[in-house]
Amino acid sequence: MAFDNLMDFMAMGKHGFYVWTAYGVSIGILVGLVSHTMFQRRDIRKTLHQRFMRKDTR
């Protein structure tokens, strides 16, 4: 096994800060992208629904 214990695994051979920061930033960006897409989709659906309702009443 490459690491003897959990602390060695977290340290990643003295590169742990860089490795875990990179993972954190990547996950943060992905979560932000997914949430932005969900909110954007909701807004587009709301806009389309409003346009449809306006055309329906004319």
N, CA, C and O atoms as a Maestro MAE file, in Angstrom:
{
 s_m_m2io_version
 :::
 2.0.0
}

f_m_ct {
 s_m_title
 :::
 protein
 m_atom[232] {
  # First column is atom index #
  i_m_mmod_type
  r_m_x_coord
  r_m_y_coord
  r_m_z_coord
  i_m_residue_number
  s_m_chain_name
  s_m_pdb_residue_name
  s_m_pdb_atom_name
  i_m_atomic_number
  :::
  1 25 0.846 -1.178 0.000 1 A "MET " " N  " 7
  2 3 0.000 0.000 0.000 1 A "MET " " CA " 6
  3 2 0.889 1.238 0.000 1 A "MET " " C  " 6
  4 15 1.948 1.240 0.627 1 A "MET " " O  " 8
  5 25 0.473 2.280 -0.690 2 A "ALA " " N  " 7
  6 3 1.299 3.471 -0.837 2 A "ALA " " CA " 6
  7 2 1.370 4.298 0.443 2 A "ALA " " C  " 6
  8 15 2.391 4.935 0.702 2 A "ALA " " O  " 8
  9 25 0.317 4.301 1.242 3 A "PHE " " N  " 7
  10 3 0.282 5.099 2.466 3 A "PHE " " CA " 6
  11 2 0.066 4.184 3.660 3 A "PHE " " C  " 6
  12 15 -0.731 3.247 3.605 3 A "PHE " " O  " 8
  13 25 0.793 4.469 4.750 4 A "ASP " " N  " 7
  14 3 0.700 3.635 5.942 4 A "ASP " " CA " 6
  15 2 -0.497 3.985 6.811 4 A "ASP " " C  " 6
  16 15 -1.053 3.112 7.478 4 A "ASP " " O  " 8
  17 25 -0.901 5.254 6.811 5 A "ASN " " N  " 7
  18 3 -2.040 5.648 7.637 5 A "ASN " " CA " 6
  19 2 -2.781 6.803 6.962 5 A "ASN " " C  " 6
  20 15 -2.384 7.278 5.898 5 A "ASN " " O  " 8
  21 25 -3.854 7.238 7.595 6 A "LEU " " N  " 7
  22 3 -4.696 8.277 7.021 6 A "LEU " " CA " 6
  23 2 -3.968 9.614 6.926 6 A "LEU " " C  " 6
  24 15 -4.165 10.350 5.959 6 A "LEU " " O  " 8
  25 25 -3.144 9.939 7.893 7 A "MET " " N  " 7
  26 3 -2.433 11.215 7.863 7 A "MET " " CA " 6
  27 2 -1.438 11.268 6.699 7 A "MET " " C  " 6
  28 15 -1.276 12.312 6.069 7 A "MET " " O  " 8
  29 25 -0.779 10.157 6.417 8 A "ASP " " N  " 7
  30 3 0.113 10.114 5.252 8 A "ASP " " CA " 6
  31 2 -0.673 10.290 3.957 8 A "ASP " " C  " 6
  32 15 -0.214 10.945 3.021 8 A "ASP " " O  " 8
  33 25 -1.859 9.700 3.917 9 A "PHE " " N  " 7
  34 3 -2.717 9.849 2.744 9 A "PHE " " CA " 6
  35 2 -3.143 11.307 2.569 9 A "PHE " " C  " 6
  36 15 -3.114 11.828 1.454 9 A "PHE " " O  " 8
  37 25 -3.537 11.965 3.654 10 A "MET " " N  " 7
  38 3 -3.963 13.365 3.586 10 A "MET " " CA " 6
  39 2 -2.797 14.283 3.198 10 A "MET " " C  " 6
  40 15 -3.003 15.271 2.493 10 A "MET " " O  " 8
  41 25 -1.587 13.971 3.646 11 A "ALA " " N  " 7
  42 3 -0.416 14.796 3.341 11 A "ALA " " CA " 6
  43 2 0.035 14.614 1.892 11 A "ALA " " C  " 6
  44 15 0.641 15.516 1.313 11 A "ALA " " O  " 8
  45 25 -0.258 13.457 1.308 12 A "MET " " N  " 7
  46 3 0.089 13.168 -0.088 12 A "MET " " CA " 6
  47 2 1.557 13.455 -0.392 12 A "MET " " C  " 6
  48 15 1.868 14.035 -1.432 12 A "MET " " O  " 8
  49 25 2.438 13.068 0.479 13 A "GLY " " N  " 7
  50 3 3.865 13.282 0.242 13 A "GLY " " CA " 6
  51 2 4.208 14.758 0.183 13 A "GLY " " C  " 6
  52 15 4.980 15.178 -0.679 13 A "GLY " " O  " 8
  53 25 3.652 15.547 1.077 14 A "LYS " " N  " 7
  54 3 3.865 16.997 1.200 14 A "LYS " " CA " 6
  55 2 3.203 17.803 0.092 14 A "LYS " " C  " 6
  56 15 3.439 19.006 -0.026 14 A "LYS " " O  " 8
  57 25 2.388 17.164 -0.709 15 A "HIS " " N  " 7
  58 3 1.649 17.863 -1.759 15 A "HIS " " CA " 6
  59 2 0.157 17.905 -1.439 15 A "HIS " " C  " 6
  60 15 -0.657 18.268 -2.289 15 A "HIS " " O  " 8
  61 25 -0.191 17.539 -0.229 16 A "GLY " " N  " 7
  62 3 -1.599 17.435 0.164 16 A "GLY " " CA " 6
  63 2 -2.372 18.722 0.018 16 A "GLY " " C  " 6
  64 15 -3.508 18.707 -0.456 16 A "GLY " " O  " 8
  65 25 -1.784 19.841 0.413 17 A "PHE " " N  " 7
  66 3 -2.495 21.113 0.324 17 A "PHE " " CA " 6
  67 2 -2.883 21.405 -1.123 17 A "PHE " " C  " 6
  68 15 -4.023 21.786 -1.392 17 A "PHE " " O  " 8
  69 25 -1.963 21.234 -2.040 18 A "TYR " " N  " 7
  70 3 -2.247 21.476 -3.456 18 A "TYR " " CA " 6
  71 2 -3.307 20.497 -3.976 18 A "TYR " " C  " 6
  72 15 -4.252 20.895 -4.657 18 A "TYR " " O  " 8
  73 25 -3.134 19.216 -3.644 19 A "VAL " " N  " 7
  74 3 -4.045 18.186 -4.153 19 A "VAL " " CA " 6
  75 2 -5.461 18.428 -3.656 19 A "VAL " " C  " 6
  76 15 -6.403 18.437 -4.449 19 A "VAL " " O  " 8
  77 25 -5.624 18.627 -2.338 20 A "TRP " " N  " 7
  78 3 -6.961 18.785 -1.781 20 A "TRP " " CA " 6
  79 2 -7.585 20.127 -2.161 20 A "TRP " " C  " 6
  80 15 -8.805 20.227 -2.289 20 A "TRP " " O  " 8
  81 25 -6.757 21.159 -2.342 21 A "THR " " N  " 7
  82 3 -7.280 22.430 -2.823 21 A "THR " " CA " 6
  83 2 -7.791 22.286 -4.253 21 A "THR " " C  " 6
  84 15 -8.845 22.821 -4.597 21 A "THR " " O  " 8
  85 25 -7.048 21.569 -5.078 22 A "ALA " " N  " 7
  86 3 -7.475 21.348 -6.462 22 A "ALA " " CA " 6
  87 2 -8.796 20.568 -6.506 22 A "ALA " " C  " 6
  88 15 -9.690 20.900 -7.285 22 A "ALA " " O  " 8
  89 25 -8.914 19.531 -5.669 23 A "TYR " " N  " 7
  90 3 -10.176 18.793 -5.595 23 A "TYR " " CA " 6
  91 2 -11.305 19.705 -5.129 23 A "TYR " " C  " 6
  92 15 -12.396 19.673 -5.698 23 A "TYR " " O  " 8
  93 25 -11.063 20.505 -4.118 24 A "GLY " " N  " 7
  94 3 -12.094 21.394 -3.595 24 A "GLY " " CA " 6
  95 2 -12.558 22.416 -4.612 24 A "GLY " " C  " 6
  96 15 -13.757 22.652 -4.761 24 A "GLY " " O  " 8
  97 25 -11.605 23.030 -5.320 25 A "VAL " " N  " 7
  98 3 -11.956 24.022 -6.332 25 A "VAL " " CA " 6
  99 2 -12.741 23.356 -7.469 25 A "VAL " " C  " 6
  100 15 -13.728 23.911 -7.953 25 A "VAL " " O  " 8
  101 25 -12.308 22.190 -7.882 26 A "SER " " N  " 7
  102 3 -13.004 21.472 -8.965 26 A "SER " " CA " 6
  103 2 -14.433 21.120 -8.575 26 A "SER " " C  " 6
  104 15 -15.360 21.322 -9.359 26 A "SER " " O  " 8
  105 25 -14.611 20.601 -7.383 27 A "ILE " " N  " 7
  106 3 -15.956 20.245 -6.919 27 A "ILE " " CA " 6
  107 2 -16.806 21.505 -6.777 27 A "ILE " " C  " 6
  108 15 -17.987 21.500 -7.124 27 A "ILE " " O  " 8
  109 25 -16.213 22.577 -6.270 28 A "GLY " " N  " 7
  110 3 -16.949 23.834 -6.140 28 A "GLY " " CA " 6
  111 2 -17.421 24.365 -7.479 28 A "GLY " " C  " 6
  112 15 -18.553 24.834 -7.602 28 A "GLY " " O  " 8
  113 25 -16.562 24.294 -8.482 29 A "ILE " " N  " 7
  114 3 -16.930 24.752 -9.819 29 A "ILE " " CA " 6
  115 2 -18.049 23.888 -10.395 29 A "ILE " " C  " 6
  116 15 -18.992 24.407 -10.992 29 A "ILE " " O  " 8
  117 25 -17.947 22.576 -10.219 30 A "LEU " " N  " 7
  118 3 -18.995 21.691 -10.733 30 A "LEU " " CA " 6
  119 2 -20.333 21.939 -10.048 30 A "LEU " " C  " 6
  120 15 -21.371 21.962 -10.709 30 A "LEU " " O  " 8
  121 25 -20.320 22.125 -8.737 31 A "VAL " " N  " 7
  122 3 -21.561 22.419 -8.010 31 A "VAL " " CA " 6
  123 2 -22.142 23.751 -8.482 31 A "VAL " " C  " 6
  124 15 -23.352 23.870 -8.677 31 A "VAL " " O  " 8
  125 25 -21.282 24.746 -8.663 32 A "GLY " " N  " 7
  126 3 -21.744 26.036 -9.162 32 A "GLY " " CA " 6
  127 2 -22.343 25.933 -10.552 32 A "GLY " " C  " 6
  128 15 -23.373 26.546 -10.834 32 A "GLY " " O  " 8
  129 25 -21.712 25.169 -11.412 33 A "LEU " " N  " 7
  130 3 -22.212 24.992 -12.774 33 A "LEU " " CA " 6
  131 2 -23.575 24.304 -12.782 33 A "LEU " " C  " 6
  132 15 -24.483 24.726 -13.498 33 A "LEU " " O  " 8
  133 25 -23.715 23.260 -11.996 34 A "VAL " " N  " 7
  134 3 -24.992 22.539 -11.940 34 A "VAL " " CA " 6
  135 2 -26.092 23.437 -11.373 34 A "VAL " " C  " 6
  136 15 -27.199 23.474 -11.912 34 A "VAL " " O  " 8
  137 25 -25.798 24.160 -10.293 35 A "SER " " N  " 7
  138 3 -26.827 25.022 -9.706 35 A "SER " " CA " 6
  139 2 -27.185 26.169 -10.650 35 A "SER " " C  " 6
  140 15 -28.358 26.527 -10.761 35 A "SER " " O  " 8
  141 25 -26.201 26.748 -11.328 36 A "HIS " " N  " 7
  142 3 -26.486 27.823 -12.293 36 A "HIS " " CA " 6
  143 2 -27.374 27.310 -13.414 36 A "HIS " " C  " 6
  144 15 -28.312 27.991 -13.829 36 A "HIS " " O  " 8
  145 25 -27.083 26.120 -13.901 37 A "THR " " N  " 7
  146 3 -27.877 25.524 -14.974 37 A "THR " " CA " 6
  147 2 -29.312 25.276 -14.513 37 A "THR " " C  " 6
  148 15 -30.258 25.526 -15.259 37 A "THR " " O  " 8
  149 25 -29.472 24.785 -13.288 38 A "MET " " N  " 7
  150 3 -30.814 24.525 -12.765 38 A "MET " " CA " 6
  151 2 -31.610 25.823 -12.633 38 A "MET " " C  " 6
  152 15 -32.778 25.867 -13.018 38 A "MET " " O  " 8
  153 25 -30.999 26.874 -12.097 39 A "PHE " " N  " 7
  154 3 -31.692 28.152 -11.950 39 A "PHE " " CA " 6
  155 2 -32.009 28.766 -13.315 39 A "PHE " " C  " 6
  156 15 -33.087 29.326 -13.511 39 A "PHE " " O  " 8
  157 25 -31.084 28.660 -14.241 40 A "GLN " " N  " 7
  158 3 -31.297 29.202 -15.578 40 A "GLN " " CA " 6
  159 2 -32.450 28.466 -16.266 40 A "GLN " " C  " 6
  160 15 -33.284 29.091 -16.921 40 A "GLN " " O  " 8
  161 25 -32.493 27.156 -16.120 41 A "ARG " " N  " 7
  162 3 -33.568 26.357 -16.718 41 A "ARG " " CA " 6
  163 2 -34.916 26.755 -16.124 41 A "ARG " " C  " 6
  164 15 -35.908 26.873 -16.844 41 A "ARG " " O  " 8
  165 25 -34.948 26.959 -14.811 42 A "ARG " " N  " 7
  166 3 -36.192 27.369 -14.149 42 A "ARG " " CA " 6
  167 2 -36.666 28.725 -14.687 42 A "ARG " " C  " 6
  168 15 -37.852 28.909 -14.962 42 A "ARG " " O  " 8
  169 25 -35.742 29.662 -14.833 43 A "ASP " " N  " 7
  170 3 -36.099 30.993 -15.333 43 A "ASP " " CA " 6
  171 2 -36.589 30.936 -16.777 43 A "ASP " " C  " 6
  172 15 -37.542 31.627 -17.138 43 A "ASP " " O  " 8
  173 25 -35.945 30.120 -17.601 44 A "ILE " " N  " 7
  174 3 -36.365 29.995 -19.000 44 A "ILE " " CA " 6
  175 2 -37.750 29.377 -19.085 44 A "ILE " " C  " 6
  176 15 -38.585 29.821 -19.872 44 A "ILE " " O  " 8
  177 25 -37.996 28.354 -18.276 45 A "ARG " " N  " 7
  178 3 -39.325 27.725 -18.282 45 A "ARG " " CA " 6
  179 2 -40.393 28.711 -17.830 45 A "ARG " " C  " 6
  180 15 -41.494 28.732 -18.381 45 A "ARG " " O  " 8
  181 25 -40.072 29.531 -16.824 46 A "LYS " " N  " 7
  182 3 -41.022 30.525 -16.339 46 A "LYS " " CA " 6
  183 2 -41.320 31.559 -17.430 46 A "LYS " " C  " 6
  184 15 -42.474 31.936 -17.635 46 A "LYS " " O  " 8
  185 25 -40.276 32.013 -18.124 47 A "THR " " N  " 7
  186 3 -40.449 32.988 -19.200 47 A "THR " " CA " 6
  187 2 -41.286 32.404 -20.331 47 A "THR " " C  " 6
  188 15 -42.188 33.067 -20.843 47 A "THR " " O  " 8
  189 25 -40.997 31.182 -20.717 48 A "LEU " " N  " 7
  190 3 -41.770 30.550 -21.790 48 A "LEU " " CA " 6
  191 2 -43.227 30.360 -21.386 48 A "LEU " " C  " 6
  192 15 -44.127 30.546 -22.205 48 A "LEU " " O  " 8
  193 25 -43.461 29.997 -20.149 49 A "HIS " " N  " 7
  194 3 -44.828 29.829 -19.651 49 A "HIS " " CA " 6
  195 2 -45.576 31.161 -19.707 49 A "HIS " " C  " 6
  196 15 -46.738 31.200 -20.113 49 A "HIS " " O  " 8
  197 25 -44.926 32.247 -19.305 50 A "GLN " " N  " 7
  198 3 -45.553 33.567 -19.349 50 A "GLN " " CA " 6
  199 2 -45.866 33.974 -20.781 50 A "GLN " " C  " 6
  200 15 -46.936 34.521 -21.045 50 A "GLN " " O  " 8
  201 25 -44.956 33.718 -21.705 51 A "ARG " " N  " 7
  202 3 -45.194 34.049 -23.108 51 A "ARG " " CA " 6
  203 2 -46.363 33.232 -23.668 51 A "ARG " " C  " 6
  204 15 -47.197 33.752 -24.410 51 A "ARG " " O  " 8
  205 25 -46.410 31.955 -23.305 52 A "PHE " " N  " 7
  206 3 -47.492 31.086 -23.772 52 A "PHE " " CA " 6
  207 2 -48.821 31.577 -23.239 52 A "PHE " " C  " 6
  208 15 -49.804 31.607 -23.979 52 A "PHE " " O  " 8
  209 25 -48.879 31.964 -21.972 53 A "MET " " N  " 7
  210 3 -50.122 32.430 -21.370 53 A "MET " " CA " 6
  211 2 -50.561 33.750 -22.006 53 A "MET " " C  " 6
  212 15 -51.760 33.975 -22.168 53 A "MET " " O  " 8
  213 25 -49.622 34.628 -22.370 54 A "ARG " " N  " 7
  214 3 -49.964 35.879 -23.017 54 A "ARG " " CA " 6
  215 2 -50.557 35.644 -24.389 54 A "ARG " " C  " 6
  216 15 -51.531 36.297 -24.762 54 A "ARG " " O  " 8
  217 25 -49.991 34.729 -25.141 55 A "LYS " " N  " 7
  218 3 -50.509 34.425 -26.485 55 A "LYS " " CA " 6
  219 2 -51.873 33.747 -26.405 55 A "LYS " " C  " 6
  220 15 -52.715 33.940 -27.282 55 A "LYS " " O  " 8
  221 25 -52.093 32.964 -25.366 56 A "ASP " " N  " 7
  222 3 -53.332 32.230 -25.191 56 A "ASP " " CA " 6
  223 2 -54.505 33.157 -24.905 56 A "ASP " " C  " 6
  224 15 -55.638 32.826 -25.253 56 A "ASP " " O  " 8
  225 25 -54.266 34.312 -24.278 57 A "THR " " N  " 7
  226 3 -55.349 35.223 -23.910 57 A "THR " " CA " 6
  227 2 -55.732 36.167 -25.033 57 A "THR " " C  " 6
  228 15 -56.759 36.840 -24.940 57 A "THR " " O  " 8
  229 25 -54.946 36.237 -26.080 58 A "ARG " " N  " 7
  230 3 -55.255 37.162 -27.197 58 A "ARG " " CA " 6
  231 2 -56.249 36.595 -28.133 58 A "ARG " " C  " 6
  232 15 -56.612 37.243 -29.116 58 A "ARG " " O  " 8
  :::
 }
 m_bond[231] {
  # First column is bond index #
  i_m_from
  i_m_to
  i_m_order
  :::
  1 1 2 1
  2 2 3 1
  3 3 4 2
  4 3 5 1
  5 5 6 1
  6 6 7 1
  7 7 8 2
  8 7 9 1
  9 9 10 1
  10 10 11 1
  11 11 12 2
  12 11 13 1
  13 13 14 1
  14 14 15 1
  15 15 16 2
  16 15 17 1
  17 17 18 1
  18 18 19 1
  19 19 20 2
  20 19 21 1
  21 21 22 1
  22 22 23 1
  23 23 24 2
  24 23 25 1
  25 25 26 1
  26 26 27 1
  27 27 28 2
  28 27 29 1
  29 29 30 1
  30 30 31 1
  31 31 32 2
  32 31 33 1
  33 33 34 1
  34 34 35 1
  35 35 36 2
  36 35 37 1
  37 37 38 1
  38 38 39 1
  39 39 40 2
  40 39 41 1
  41 41 42 1
  42 42 43 1
  43 43 44 2
  44 43 45 1
  45 45 46 1
  46 46 47 1
  47 47 48 2
  48 47 49 1
  49 49 50 1
  50 50 51 1
  51 51 52 2
  52 51 53 1
  53 53 54 1
  54 54 55 1
  55 55 56 2
  56 55 57 1
  57 57 58 1
  58 58 59 1
  59 59 60 2
  60 59 61 1
  61 61 62 1
  62 62 63 1
  63 63 64 2
  64 63 65 1
  65 65 66 1
  66 66 67 1
  67 67 68 2
  68 67 69 1
  69 69 70 1
  70 70 71 1
  71 71 72 2
  72 71 73 1
  73 73 74 1
  74 74 75 1
  75 75 76 2
  76 75 77 1
  77 77 78 1
  78 78 79 1
  79 79 80 2
  80 79 81 1
  81 81 82 1
  82 82 83 1
  83 83 84 2
  84 83 85 1
  85 85 86 1
  86 86 87 1
  87 87 88 2
  88 87 89 1
  89 89 90 1
  90 90 91 1
  91 91 92 2
  92 91 93 1
  93 93 94 1
  94 94 95 1
  95 95 96 2
  96 95 97 1
  97 97 98 1
  98 98 99 1
  99 99 100 2
  100 99 101 1
  101 101 102 1
  102 102 103 1
  103 103 104 2
  104 103 105 1
  105 105 106 1
  106 106 107 1
  107 107 108 2
  108 107 109 1
  109 109 110 1
  110 110 111 1
  111 111 112 2
  112 111 113 1
  113 113 114 1
  114 114 115 1
  115 115 116 2
  116 115 117 1
  117 117 118 1
  118 118 119 1
  119 119 120 2
  120 119 121 1
  121 121 122 1
  122 122 123 1
  123 123 124 2
  124 123 125 1
  125 125 126 1
  126 126 127 1
  127 127 128 2
  128 127 129 1
  129 129 130 1
  130 130 131 1
  131 131 132 2
  132 131 133 1
  133 133 134 1
  134 134 135 1
  135 135 136 2
  136 135 137 1
  137 137 138 1
  138 138 139 1
  139 139 140 2
  140 139 141 1
  141 141 142 1
  142 142 143 1
  143 143 144 2
  144 143 145 1
  145 145 146 1
  146 146 147 1
  147 147 148 2
  148 147 149 1
  149 149 150 1
  150 150 151 1
  151 151 152 2
  152 151 153 1
  153 153 154 1
  154 154 155 1
  155 155 156 2
  156 155 157 1
  157 157 158 1
  158 158 159 1
  159 159 160 2
  160 159 161 1
  161 161 162 1
  162 162 163 1
  163 163 164 2
  164 163 165 1
  165 165 166 1
  166 166 167 1
  167 167 168 2
  168 167 169 1
  169 169 170 1
  170 170 171 1
  171 171 172 2
  172 171 173 1
  173 173 174 1
  174 174 175 1
  175 175 176 2
  176 175 177 1
  177 177 178 1
  178 178 179 1
  179 179 180 2
  180 179 181 1
  181 181 182 1
  182 182 183 1
  183 183 184 2
  184 183 185 1
  185 185 186 1
  186 186 187 1
  187 187 188 2
  188 187 189 1
  189 189 190 1
  190 190 191 1
  191 191 192 2
  192 191 193 1
  193 193 194 1
  194 194 195 1
  195 195 196 2
  196 195 197 1
  197 197 198 1
  198 198 199 1
  199 199 200 2
  200 199 201 1
  201 201 202 1
  202 202 203 1
  203 203 204 2
  204 203 205 1
  205 205 206 1
  206 206 207 1
  207 207 208 2
  208 207 209 1
  209 209 210 1
  210 210 211 1
  211 211 212 2
  212 211 213 1
  213 213 214 1
  214 214 215 1
  215 215 216 2
  216 215 217 1
  217 217 218 1
  218 218 219 1
  219 219 220 2
  220 219 221 1
  221 221 222 1
  222 222 223 1
  223 223 224 2
  224 223 225 1
  225 225 226 1
  226 226 227 1
  227 227 228 2
  228 227 229 1
  229 229 230 1
  230 230 231 1
  231 231 232 2
  :::
 }
}
